[in-house]
Amino acid sequence: MIPLHNGISLILIYTTLLLLELYSIVSVGSIKKLERNSYRFQIMQKYNWAFFTIWTFTLQLIFLGLAVCHELSELLKLNLSVRKKLGRARAVIFDTFTFPCTLLTVTVFWTVWHIDRELIFPRELSKVFPDWLNHMLHTFILVPVIVEILAPKKHNFVDYKVAARSLFLFALIYQLVYLYVYMLHGVWLYPIHEYLSWTGKIILFTSKIVALMAFQKIGISFQHRKKKMHNKVK
């Protein structure tokens, strides 16, 4: 069993995860050199910045970077103010955004995939997008979340009401960006929206926001449970 209470172990784990995810991003970029005939591939390349998966992956990179810096600051006993700021930023990014967005990305992607993969990741993309990279973007992202949930925690607990408002605003901004791409360029980033009526689209958009908020509540509840466990040990 990995000793997650050990600072050095956590630094090694988070650094490894960060490097793997950075390698994945570089690999996504290298795909541009390959075949461009696929319509869906062209959309993926042109509007990659607007996919929710990429937003989630960016949050993962920010969180992992903060986690490494925070653990290093604790190990090296840096200025207390610096350690507190890093710890707070790490907690806010993870509890408010990274945890719920990761769970939503994994849940929605693989649920739709198993119903009909053409609605989320058409087979034609597999010609240029290797399976391992698909799993890095839609499965592996669970690993940092699991590690952080299992890691010990004594400070920097996030208030759900404040976090919920921030996440709701984040979700609305994303939906506006998503609709902006369609209104301006006539492109639905995810094929599933091409087959839904506007009523169906609104229901799907709303359902994802509700699920996002529910995942956030679950994540923050897990984190706050650590406070109770810590108090019992005392």
MOCOR-V723414 format. One record per residue. N is the residue number from 1. PHI is phi in whole degrees, 0 to 359 (none if undefined). OMEGA is omega in degrees with one decimal (999 if undefined). D_LAST is the distance of its C-alpha to the last C-alpha in Angstrom with 1 decimal. Layout:
n-><N & N>
phi-><PHI & PHI>
omega-><OMEGA & OMEGA>
d_last-><D_LAST & D_LAST>
//
This chain:
n-><1 & 2 & 3 & 4 & 5 & 6 & 7 & 8 & 9 & 10 & 11 & 12 & 13 & 14 & 15 & 16 & 17 & 18 & 19 & 20 & 21 & 22 & 23 & 24 & 25 & 26 & 27 & 28 & 29 & 30 & 31 & 32 & 33 & 34 & 35 & 36 & 37 & 38 & 39 & 40 & 41 & 42 & 43 & 44 & 45 & 46 & 47 & 48 & 49 & 50 & 51 & 52 & 53 & 54 & 55 & 56 & 57 & 58 & 59 & 60 & 61 & 62 & 63 & 64 & 65 & 66 & 67 & 68 & 69 & 70 & 71 & 72 & 73 & 74 & 75 & 76 & 77 & 78 & 79 & 80 & 81 & 82 & 83 & 84 & 85 & 86 & 87 & 88 & 89 & 90 & 91 & 92 & 93 & 94 & 95 & 96 & 97 & 98 & 99 & 100 & 101 & 102 & 103 & 104 & 105 & 106 & 107 & 108 & 109 & 110 & 111 & 112 & 113 & 114 & 115 & 116 & 117 & 118 & 119 & 120 & 121 & 122 & 123 & 124 & 125 & 126 & 127 & 128 & 129 & 130 & 131 & 132 & 133 & 134 & 135 & 136 & 137 & 138 & 139 & 140 & 141 & 142 & 143 & 144 & 145 & 146 & 147 & 148 & 149 & 150 & 151 & 152 & 153 & 154 & 155 & 156 & 157 & 158 & 159 & 160 & 161 & 162 & 163 & 164 & 165 & 166 & 167 & 168 & 169 & 170 & 171 & 172 & 173 & 174 & 175 & 176 & 177 & 178 & 179 & 180 & 181 & 182 & 183 & 184 & 185 & 186 & 187 & 188 & 189 & 190 & 191 & 192 & 193 & 194 & 195 & 196 & 197 & 198 & 199 & 200 & 201 & 202 & 203 & 204 & 205 & 206 & 207 & 208 & 209 & 210 & 211 & 212 & 213 & 214 & 215 & 216 & 217 & 218 & 219 & 220 & 221 & 222 & 223 & 224 & 225 & 226 & 227 & 228 & 229 & 230 & 231 & 232 & 233 & 234>
phi-><none & 289 & 284 & 287 & 276 & 270 & 300 & 296 & 298 & 295 & 299 & 296 & 294 & 294 & 295 & 298 & 297 & 297 & 295 & 296 & 288 & 296 & 298 & 296 & 296 & 298 & 294 & 299 & 296 & 289 & 297 & 301 & 280 & 266 & 306 & 238 & 286 & 290 & 298 & 294 & 293 & 298 & 296 & 300 & 286 & 288 & 243 & 302 & 293 & 258 & 282 & 297 & 302 & 291 & 298 & 296 & 296 & 296 & 298 & 298 & 296 & 297 & 299 & 296 & 298 & 293 & 298 & 297 & 297 & 294 & 296 & 294 & 296 & 289 & 295 & 271 & 55 & 290 & 312 & 303 & 298 & 295 & 298 & 294 & 295 & 295 & 296 & 292 & 298 & 300 & 294 & 296 & 297 & 291 & 290 & 280 & 238 & 298 & 300 & 294 & 293 & 296 & 296 & 294 & 301 & 295 & 296 & 293 & 301 & 283 & 294 & 294 & 305 & 284 & 280 & 194 & 299 & 296 & 278 & 228 & 209 & 307 & 303 & 299 & 288 & 294 & 292 & 238 & 243 & 298 & 300 & 296 & 287 & 300 & 290 & 297 & 278 & 237 & 231 & 302 & 299 & 288 & 299 & 301 & 295 & 296 & 299 & 293 & 293 & 278 & 293 & 294 & 209 & 242 & 226 & 60 & 272 & 268 & 283 & 297 & 298 & 292 & 296 & 296 & 296 & 295 & 292 & 298 & 296 & 301 & 296 & 295 & 300 & 297 & 299 & 294 & 297 & 299 & 290 & 300 & 300 & 290 & 297 & 275 & 242 & 69 & 240 & 265 & 297 & 253 & 306 & 304 & 286 & 288 & 258 & 259 & 287 & 295 & 295 & 297 & 298 & 297 & 297 & 294 & 301 & 295 & 298 & 292 & 293 & 298 & 297 & 300 & 294 & 293 & 298 & 297 & 301 & 298 & 298 & 293 & 296 & 300 & 294 & 290 & 297 & 295 & 296 & 296 & 295 & 295 & 293 & 294 & 297 & 299>
omega-><-178.5 & -179.9 & -175.9 & 176.3 & -176.8 & -176.6 & -179.1 & 179.2 & 179.8 & 178.4 & 179.9 & -178.8 & -177.9 & 178.1 & 177.8 & 179.2 & 179.6 & -179.8 & 178.4 & -179.5 & 175.8 & 177.5 & 179.0 & 179.0 & 177.8 & -180.0 & 176.5 & 179.2 & -177.8 & 179.6 & -179.3 & -177.4 & -175.4 & -176.6 & -178.3 & -174.8 & -176.7 & 178.4 & -179.5 & 178.6 & 177.9 & 178.3 & -179.3 & -178.4 & -175.3 & -174.7 & -176.8 & -179.3 & -175.6 & 178.2 & -179.0 & 177.5 & -179.6 & 175.9 & 179.5 & -179.1 & 177.0 & 176.9 & 177.8 & -179.8 & 178.2 & 179.4 & -178.3 & 176.9 & 178.3 & 179.9 & 178.7 & -179.2 & -179.5 & 179.8 & 177.3 & -180.0 & 178.3 & -179.0 & -177.3 & 179.3 & 178.7 & 179.3 & -176.2 & 179.9 & 178.6 & -179.9 & 179.8 & -179.8 & 178.4 & 179.5 & -179.8 & 179.9 & 178.7 & -178.5 & -178.1 & -179.7 & -177.2 & -174.6 & -176.3 & -172.3 & -170.1 & -178.5 & -177.7 & -179.2 & 177.9 & -179.4 & 178.7 & -179.6 & -178.6 & -176.8 & -177.6 & -176.9 & -174.0 & 175.1 & 179.5 & 178.8 & -176.3 & 174.0 & 176.8 & -174.2 & 179.3 & -179.2 & -175.2 & -177.3 & -175.1 & -178.0 & -178.1 & 179.5 & -178.9 & 178.9 & -177.7 & -176.3 & -175.4 & -177.9 & -177.0 & -179.9 & 175.1 & 179.7 & 177.1 & -177.2 & -172.3 & 179.0 & -177.1 & -178.4 & 175.7 & -174.6 & 178.3 & 178.9 & 179.9 & -180.0 & -177.7 & 178.5 & -179.4 & -178.2 & 179.5 & -177.8 & 179.4 & -174.8 & 173.6 & 175.7 & -173.5 & 177.6 & -174.5 & -176.3 & 179.0 & -179.2 & -178.5 & 178.8 & -179.9 & -179.1 & 179.5 & 177.1 & 177.8 & -179.0 & 179.0 & 178.7 & 179.7 & -179.8 & 177.8 & 177.1 & -179.5 & 179.3 & 177.7 & 178.9 & -179.7 & -176.5 & -176.0 & -173.7 & 179.0 & -176.4 & 170.1 & -175.5 & 178.4 & -174.9 & -176.7 & -177.3 & 177.4 & -175.4 & -177.6 & 172.0 & 178.9 & 175.7 & 178.2 & 178.5 & -179.3 & 178.2 & -179.3 & 178.2 & -178.8 & -179.1 & -179.7 & 178.0 & 178.2 & 179.2 & 179.2 & 180.0 & 179.7 & 178.0 & 178.7 & 178.7 & 179.0 & -178.6 & -180.0 & 177.5 & 176.2 & -178.3 & -179.2 & 176.8 & 178.1 & 179.2 & 179.0 & 179.6 & 179.4 & 179.4 & 178.1 & 179.1 & 178.4 & 999>
d_last-><24.2 & 23.7 & 20.6 & 19.5 & 16.5 & 19.2 & 20.8 & 24.3 & 24.3 & 23.4 & 26.2 & 28.6 & 27.9 & 28.2 & 31.2 & 32.9 & 32.4 & 33.7 & 36.8 & 37.6 & 37.5 & 39.6 & 42.1 & 42.3 & 43.3 & 45.9 & 47.2 & 47.6 & 49.6 & 51.8 & 52.9 & 55.1 & 57.5 & 58.2 & 60.4 & 60.5 & 62.8 & 60.2 & 59.9 & 56.2 & 55.6 & 57.3 & 55.1 & 52.0 & 53.1 & 54.5 & 51.6 & 48.6 & 46.8 & 46.9 & 45.3 & 41.9 & 41.0 & 41.7 & 39.6 & 36.6 & 37.3 & 37.4 & 34.0 & 32.7 & 34.2 & 32.8 & 29.3 & 29.6 & 31.1 & 28.3 & 25.7 & 27.5 & 27.9 & 24.3 & 23.1 & 25.9 & 25.0 & 21.4 & 22.9 & 25.6 & 23.5 & 26.0 & 26.2 & 23.0 & 25.1 & 26.4 & 23.1 & 21.9 & 25.2 & 25.3 & 21.8 & 22.8 & 26.2 & 24.8 & 22.6 & 25.5 & 28.1 & 26.1 & 24.8 & 27.9 & 30.6 & 30.1 & 28.2 & 30.5 & 33.7 & 33.0 & 32.6 & 35.6 & 37.7 & 37.0 & 37.4 & 40.6 & 42.2 & 41.9 & 42.6 & 45.8 & 46.7 & 46.7 & 48.8 & 51.3 & 50.4 & 53.5 & 51.7 & 48.8 & 49.9 & 53.6 & 54.8 & 57.0 & 53.9 & 53.1 & 56.3 & 54.7 & 51.0 & 49.6 & 47.3 & 44.6 & 44.5 & 44.4 & 41.3 & 39.7 & 40.1 & 39.3 & 37.1 & 35.4 & 33.8 & 31.3 & 29.9 & 28.2 & 26.7 & 25.3 & 23.8 & 22.1 & 20.7 & 19.3 & 18.0 & 14.3 & 13.8 & 11.5 & 14.4 & 18.0 & 17.8 & 21.4 & 22.8 & 25.0 & 27.8 & 28.4 & 28.1 & 30.5 & 33.1 & 33.1 & 33.4 & 36.1 & 38.1 & 37.6 & 39.0 & 41.9 & 42.8 & 42.9 & 45.1 & 47.4 & 47.7 & 48.4 & 51.1 & 52.5 & 53.3 & 55.1 & 57.0 & 58.1 & 58.8 & 59.1 & 56.5 & 53.8 & 51.2 & 50.1 & 53.2 & 51.7 & 52.5 & 56.2 & 56.5 & 54.7 & 56.4 & 54.9 & 53.4 & 51.8 & 50.6 & 49.0 & 47.3 & 45.9 & 44.8 & 43.1 & 41.4 & 39.9 & 38.5 & 37.0 & 35.5 & 34.1 & 32.3 & 31.0 & 29.7 & 27.9 & 26.2 & 25.1 & 23.8 & 21.8 & 20.4 & 19.2 & 17.6 & 15.8 & 14.5 & 12.4 & 10.7 & 9.9 & 8.8 & 6.5 & 5.1 & 5.3 & 3.8 & 0.0>
//
